[in-house]
Amino acid sequence: MLRRLERKLLLRVAAYLFIGTGVLFLEHPDSGRELFTAVVIITCIYFALNQFWNYVHFAGDPYMLSLIFVLCSTSLILLYRLNPIYAARQFLWFIVGLTALAVSSKINYRKLADYKYLYAAGGALLLLLPVFFGAERGGAKSWLQIGSITIQTSEFVKILLVLFLASYLSQKSTELVREKQSFKGFKLPSLEEWGPLLMMLGISLIFLVFQKDLGATLIFYGTFLAMLYISTAKLSYIIMGSLLFLIGGSATYFIFDHVKMRVETWINPLQYAETAGYQVIQSLLAFGYGGLTGAGLGEGFPHFIPAVHTDFIFAAAAEELGLAGALALLMVYILLIYLGFKIAARARDNFSKLLAAGFTSLMALQIFIIIGGTTKLLPLTGVTLPFLSYGGSSLVSNCIIVGLLMNISSTRI
């Protein structure tokens, strides 16, 4: 029944994808055949995955695959409209990502709880490598160049971070809740329980600040606080963590020039209209030009926005699909986050609950931060929009996350 429902939903998404492809084909009949071929292959892969799960009696959530199919389909259409080369590369990463999703949906994820310190060491190593051997892009030195392939290591560190926190907190939550020491009227657990958590977080934040990857820093810290609260239900940790964030954020504003520029550009982009504020201004103009129903697919001017295929893909969607299309995409993300927290609430053990809640919190933070930056609600941070932005590292890592969420949802005992 679950896979049958999933198949019906996939058919509806496939119809949406073919309609979008048809519009682009009418606009570019000579090159549109390549997109049509890619669409057919991707659709077949999604249905093949559905049939595989049906064959092995997989009982995972029946809605998630359709939701990411909507996002990936929209991504392919928008990227092809922006630059067919981006679409061709992303098509290959779609295949890799769906393979990773299929594998992560069927592994015995509960065994992952036994390797918490391996995740800490692996995460620190992945963050350290770009410091010495990384390539700088968009002002952030967080990329590793391996031949013709570039890998953004922080995209995979976020998975290791959640695995570490879920493993550690599921085993130490009782000690963290138990009050042992008093400091200025606040009763806190001992340093013995806090040590590994603070060490992992501190290493991550130090590396990310010096890599100038501010978006990943915010996501890591926010995920840490969310999982800590979910594990302990102690609001005092959130209050203290937020105060530390304000102090640290204020310090980085005065210490690092790139942080200061991001904040000042956010406050008054017109002052830097020809330099740092150009992206934000063009993004806001794109939202305005799109109006309620959009300029039409292929009729906008998203090329005026620098990095439109990565950081500002949501602005391109809003310009050509309008406010209605942007809200529809936002609703897909909201449903995805809702399903993630629903899976966490129904999980049978503490590790599964924390793992699902951690991955969902991470994804929600990333969506909020990048859409907030695109619409000037927040300073620009340079993170990708899951499943929509161009980028293989982001796509594969998010597919692994969704695969693990579906894996958790299939476990009843």
C-alpha positions as MATLAB code, in Angstrom:
seq = 'MLRRLERKLLLRVAAYLFIGTGVLFLEHPDSGRELFTAVVIITCIYFALNQFWNYVHFAGDPYMLSLIFVLCSTSLILLYRLNPIYAARQFLWFIVGLTALAVSSKINYRKLADYKYLYAAGGALLLLLPVFFGAERGGAKSWLQIGSITIQTSEFVKILLVLFLASYLSQKSTELVREKQSFKGFKLPSLEEWGPLLMMLGISLIFLVFQKDLGATLIFYGTFLAMLYISTAKLSYIIMGSLLFLIGGSATYFIFDHVKMRVETWINPLQYAETAGYQVIQSLLAFGYGGLTGAGLGEGFPHFIPAVHTDFIFAAAAEELGLAGALALLMVYILLIYLGFKIAARARDNFSKLLAAGFTSLMALQIFIIIGGTTKLLPLTGVTLPFLSYGGSSLVSNCIIVGLLMNISSTRI';
ca = [
       0.000    0.000    0.000;
       2.763    2.464    0.895;
       4.671    1.936   -2.328;
       1.453    2.069   -4.363;
       0.659    5.478   -2.865;
       4.237    6.544   -3.555;
       3.913    5.426   -7.175;
       0.726    7.477   -7.653;
       2.461   10.558   -6.289;
       5.487    9.969   -8.511;
       3.213    9.841  -11.562;
       1.856   13.285  -10.717;
       5.344   14.706  -10.255;
       6.462   13.115  -13.534;
       3.590   14.891  -15.304;
       4.752   18.204  -13.794;
       8.314   17.516  -14.933;
       7.295   16.682  -18.500;
       5.159   19.833  -18.741;
       8.116   21.980  -17.669;
      10.362   20.139  -20.100;
       7.847   20.695  -22.878;
       7.860   24.443  -22.285;
      11.652   24.562  -22.571;
      11.564   22.261  -25.591;
       9.243   24.664  -27.422;
      11.630   27.503  -26.600;
      14.796   25.597  -27.587;
      13.740   22.767  -29.960;
      17.296   22.033  -31.073;
      18.838   21.485  -27.647;
      15.653   20.503  -25.804;
      16.049   16.857  -26.823;
      18.961   16.491  -24.410;
      16.815   17.676  -21.523;
      13.968   15.390  -22.580;
      16.320   12.388  -22.592;
      17.632   13.280  -19.121;
      14.077   13.686  -17.815;
      13.053   10.256  -19.104;
      16.102    8.627  -17.497;
      15.584   10.334  -14.132;
      11.888    9.451  -14.110;
      12.737    5.819  -14.826;
      15.259    5.802  -11.965;
      12.676    7.126   -9.503;
      10.158    4.484  -10.527;
      12.859    1.789  -10.462;
      13.650    2.790   -6.871;
       9.954    2.580   -6.033;
       9.773   -0.915   -7.529;
      12.915   -1.992   -5.665;
      11.432   -0.866   -2.355;
       8.198   -2.645   -3.221;
      10.135   -5.848   -3.978;
      12.026   -5.792   -0.662;
       8.846   -4.777    1.261;
      10.347   -1.490    2.408;
       7.954    0.262    4.819;
       9.483    3.742    4.742;
       7.583    7.004    4.404;
       5.704    7.114    1.053;
       5.749   10.907    0.629;
       9.406   11.919    0.912;
      10.582   10.514   -2.412;
       7.872   12.432   -4.272;
       8.760   15.671   -2.497;
      12.436   15.494   -3.442;
      11.373   14.474   -6.971;
       9.471   17.787   -7.174;
      12.518   19.730   -6.000;
      14.995   17.870   -8.199;
      12.702   18.223  -11.226;
      12.386   21.965  -10.666;
      16.154   22.171  -10.226;
      16.816   20.408  -13.522;
      14.389   22.661  -15.409;
      15.776   25.876  -13.896;
      19.409   24.852  -14.369;
      18.791   23.899  -17.989;
      17.161   27.248  -18.557;
      20.182   29.000  -16.949;
      22.931   26.906  -18.521;
      22.537   23.443  -20.123;
      26.047   22.506  -18.927;
      24.960   22.921  -15.296;
      21.908   20.765  -15.963;
      24.022   18.025  -17.565;
      26.383   17.899  -14.589;
      23.543   17.982  -12.092;
      21.858   15.128  -13.959;
      24.887   12.936  -13.256;
      24.842   13.937   -9.597;
      21.133   13.075   -9.453;
      22.028    9.502  -10.351;
      24.778    9.376   -7.707;
      22.470   10.954   -5.128;
      19.588    8.564   -5.736;
      22.001    5.639   -5.487;
      23.204    6.996   -2.130;
      19.578    7.429   -1.039;
      18.757    3.828   -1.933;
      21.769    2.503   -0.004;
      21.211    4.660    3.090;
      17.543    3.678    3.198;
      18.396   -0.008    3.644;
      21.466   -0.097    5.905;
      21.200   -1.077    9.567;
      21.418    2.505   10.821;
      21.264    1.508   14.508;
      24.789    0.148   14.265;
      25.912    3.688   13.442;
      25.512    4.558   17.135;
      28.701    2.621   17.987;
      31.200    4.877   16.198;
      30.707    8.329   17.729;
      34.392    9.173   18.166;
      35.135    8.012   14.634;
      32.601   10.586   13.404;
      34.307   13.282   15.484;
      37.743   12.420   14.089;
      36.444   12.112   10.525;
      34.603   15.423   10.736;
      37.657   17.243   12.079;
      39.799   15.761    9.297;
      37.355   16.787    6.570;
      37.290   20.325    7.930;
      41.068   20.461    8.269;
      41.913   19.301    4.742;
      40.544   22.379    2.904;
      42.511   24.672    5.239;
      45.768   23.335    3.762;
      44.746   21.875    0.409;
      41.452   23.591   -0.364;
      40.360   25.780   -3.252;
      38.653   29.103   -2.575;
      35.255   29.790   -4.118;
      32.929   32.651   -3.373;
      35.245   33.832   -0.598;
      35.105   30.490    1.261;
      38.006   28.055    1.333;
      35.926   24.931    1.894;
      36.464   22.966   -1.321;
      38.748   20.062   -2.167;
      39.828   19.658   -5.782;
      40.229   16.005   -6.811;
      40.973   15.923  -10.523;
      38.054   17.550  -12.298;
      35.750   17.072   -9.299;
      35.400   19.572   -6.455;
      33.985   18.443   -3.120;
      32.584   20.731   -0.443;
      33.636   18.808    2.654;
      31.340   20.696    5.045;
      28.341   19.115    3.293;
      29.452   15.696    4.532;
      30.738   16.944    7.883;
      27.182   17.975    8.750;
      26.121   14.317    8.446;
      29.009   13.235   10.681;
      28.120   15.978   13.177;
      24.536   14.760   13.527;
      25.688   11.134   13.789;
      28.162   12.093   16.530;
      25.642   14.179   18.471;
      22.896   11.553   18.180;
      25.275    8.805   19.316;
      26.717   10.798   22.204;
      23.506   12.415   23.427;
      21.537    9.156   23.299;
      24.080    7.647   25.698;
      24.779   10.704   27.870;
      21.455   12.555   27.998;
      20.788   11.397   31.573;
      24.124   12.791   32.766;
      23.548   16.057   30.909;
      20.157   16.495   32.555;
      21.454   15.615   36.016;
      22.644   18.793   37.718;
      26.053   18.401   39.324;
      27.763   21.775   39.463;
      26.682   25.316   40.168;
      27.974   28.428   38.417;
      26.501   31.850   39.220;
      23.238   30.203   40.228;
      23.109   27.943   37.141;
      23.413   24.230   37.824;
      25.296   22.409   35.090;
      26.553   18.906   34.312;
      30.221   18.163   34.895;
      32.917   18.926   32.340;
      33.382   15.176   31.907;
      30.035   14.931   30.101;
      30.336   18.284   28.316;
      33.941   17.865   27.185;
      33.503   15.777   23.998;
      30.506   17.859   22.900;
      32.266   21.183   23.326;
      35.478   19.882   21.770;
      33.707   18.666   18.616;
      31.709   21.873   18.324;
      34.717   24.101   19.014;
      36.879   22.394   16.400;
      34.097   22.679   13.825;
      33.459   26.360   14.474;
      37.151   27.310   14.494;
      37.822   25.613   11.170;
      34.691   27.001    9.565;
      35.362   30.572   10.693;
      38.869   30.467    9.267;
      37.540   28.885    6.070;
      35.133   31.865    5.903;
      32.224   29.428    5.479;
      29.768   31.370    7.627;
      26.688   29.505    6.431;
      28.006   26.127    7.542;
      29.075   27.644   10.883;
      25.522   28.833   11.567;
      24.041   25.499   10.521;
      26.443   23.496   12.692;
      25.889   25.626   15.778;
      22.119   25.780   15.321;
      21.912   22.007   14.861;
      24.001   21.500   18.004;
      21.637   23.657   20.083;
      18.521   22.033   18.616;
      19.726   18.493   19.317;
      20.896   19.456   22.810;
      17.455   20.839   23.623;
      15.651   17.833   22.128;
      17.855   15.498   24.180;
      17.624   17.297   27.525;
      14.461   19.459   27.269;
      16.368   22.119   29.253;
      15.611   25.626   28.018;
      18.580   26.990   29.967;
      20.947   25.379   27.442;
      19.223   27.203   24.582;
      19.381   30.517   26.437;
      23.059   30.084   27.279;
      23.844   28.895   23.757;
      22.058   31.881   22.240;
      23.967   34.278   24.499;
      27.252   32.654   23.478;
      26.209   33.005   19.837;
      25.502   36.720   20.279;
      28.853   37.248   21.984;
      30.728   35.213   19.369;
      28.864   36.839   16.500;
      29.640   40.313   17.817;
      33.308   39.390   18.205;
      33.586   38.062   14.640;
      31.971   41.266   13.349;
      34.837   43.317   14.755;
      37.609   40.772   14.084;
      36.870   39.560   10.548;
      36.424   42.037    7.701;
      34.388   39.617    5.574;
      31.838   39.186    8.382;
      31.591   42.959    8.841;
      31.049   43.449    5.113;
      28.286   40.796    5.018;
      26.408   42.498    7.863;
      26.792   46.024    6.480;
      25.702   44.857    3.031;
      22.651   43.231    4.589;
      21.697   46.431    6.439;
      22.157   48.738    3.440;
      22.890   46.941    0.145;
      22.394   50.150   -1.867;
      25.521   51.588   -0.271;
      27.482   48.772   -1.935;
      25.329   48.510   -5.053;
      28.259   48.046   -7.428;
      30.195   45.604   -5.236;
      29.051   43.403   -2.356;
      25.419   44.546   -2.457;
      24.900   43.804   -6.148;
      23.710   40.214   -5.572;
      21.068   41.124   -3.019;
      19.756   44.036   -5.072;
      19.422   41.907   -8.210;
      17.732   39.183   -6.165;
      15.145   41.605   -4.792;
      14.555   42.994   -8.294;
      13.969   39.435   -9.515;
      11.316   38.884   -6.848;
       9.651   42.151   -7.810;
       9.754   41.440  -11.546;
       8.243   37.991  -11.020;
       5.134   39.378   -9.373;
       2.382   36.963   -8.420;
       2.462   34.549  -11.354;
       5.980   35.064  -12.716;
       7.496   36.294  -15.945;
       7.210   32.816  -17.429;
       9.740   30.024  -17.777;
      12.618   31.320  -19.875;
      11.283   34.887  -19.893;
      13.082   36.356  -16.884;
      16.567   37.810  -16.459;
      18.162   35.624  -13.749;
      21.577   35.851  -15.425;
      21.994   39.310  -13.907;
      22.290   37.669  -10.464;
      25.823   36.402   -9.705;
      25.908   32.757   -8.534;
      22.236   32.418   -9.459;
      22.611   28.665  -10.047;
      23.828   28.055   -6.475;
      23.102   30.641   -3.775;
      20.258   32.432   -5.597;
      18.356   29.655   -7.354;
      15.272   30.549   -5.283;
      15.337   34.090   -6.708;
      15.443   32.651  -10.240;
      12.434   30.464   -9.431;
      10.537   33.424   -7.960;
      11.228   35.579  -11.027;
      10.031   33.057  -13.599;
       7.395   31.172  -11.558;
       6.234   34.140   -9.489;
       5.271   34.389   -5.846;
       2.852   31.504   -6.389;
       5.636   29.224   -7.613;
       8.016   30.333   -4.846;
       5.377   29.656   -2.186;
       4.660   26.257   -3.745;
       8.353   25.344   -3.453;
       8.391   26.644    0.104;
       5.385   24.459    0.900;
       7.253   21.416   -0.419;
      10.102   22.215    1.978;
       7.666   22.706    4.868;
       6.089   19.308    4.162;
       9.546   17.720    4.031;
      10.456   19.232    7.416;
       7.093   18.221    8.877;
       7.609   14.622    7.783;
      11.113   14.621    9.265;
       9.912   15.737   12.694;
       6.980   13.330   12.460;
       9.455   10.487   11.895;
      11.462   11.698   14.911;
       8.355   11.820   17.110;
       7.404    8.250   16.169;
      10.907    6.782   16.519;
      11.117    3.859   18.952;
      14.483    4.559   20.578;
      16.436    7.606   21.691;
      19.165    7.308   19.050;
      16.632    7.090   16.203;
      14.683   10.025   17.607;
      17.777   12.209   17.911;
      19.096   11.171   14.507;
      15.835   12.035   12.734;
      15.362   15.273   14.682;
      18.980   16.283   14.064;
      18.852   15.741   10.320;
      15.508   17.530   10.073;
      16.716   20.482   12.161;
      19.832   20.723   10.007;
      17.808   20.779    6.805;
      15.315   23.298    8.214;
      18.124   25.633    9.294;
      19.786   25.419    5.899;
      16.541   26.212    4.072;
      15.763   29.121    6.408;
      19.268   30.603    6.172;
      19.537   30.548    2.373;
      15.984   31.742    1.662;
      16.432   34.392    4.361;
      19.621   35.568    2.647;
      17.970   35.594   -0.779;
      15.087   37.742    0.464;
      17.276   39.995    2.694;
      15.735   38.725    5.922;
      19.222   37.547    6.920;
      22.793   38.360    5.850;
      24.111   36.325    2.937;
      25.943   33.197    4.042;
      26.625   31.248    0.855;
      24.880   27.942    1.560;
      22.975   25.927   -1.021;
      19.245   25.282   -1.105;
      18.731   21.507   -0.644;
      17.856   19.613   -3.851;
      17.318   22.856   -5.793;
      20.737   24.533   -6.021;
      23.459   23.344   -8.355;
      26.108   21.265   -6.577;
      26.968   17.593   -6.328;
      28.200   17.614   -2.721;
      24.995   19.216   -1.472;
      22.756   16.933   -3.514;
      24.465   13.691   -2.491;
      24.652   14.619    1.204;
      20.978   15.603    1.312;
      19.999   12.393   -0.476;
      21.858   10.435    2.216;
      19.955   12.381    4.878;
      16.564   11.654    3.282;
      17.531    7.992    2.842;
      18.347    7.706    6.546;
      15.104    9.477    7.504;
      13.117    7.021    5.395;
      15.126    4.190    6.936;
      14.173    5.351   10.441;
      10.520    5.674    9.405;
      10.506    2.043    8.260;
      11.621    0.732   11.664;
       8.674   -0.172   13.842;
      10.391   -2.045   16.684;
];
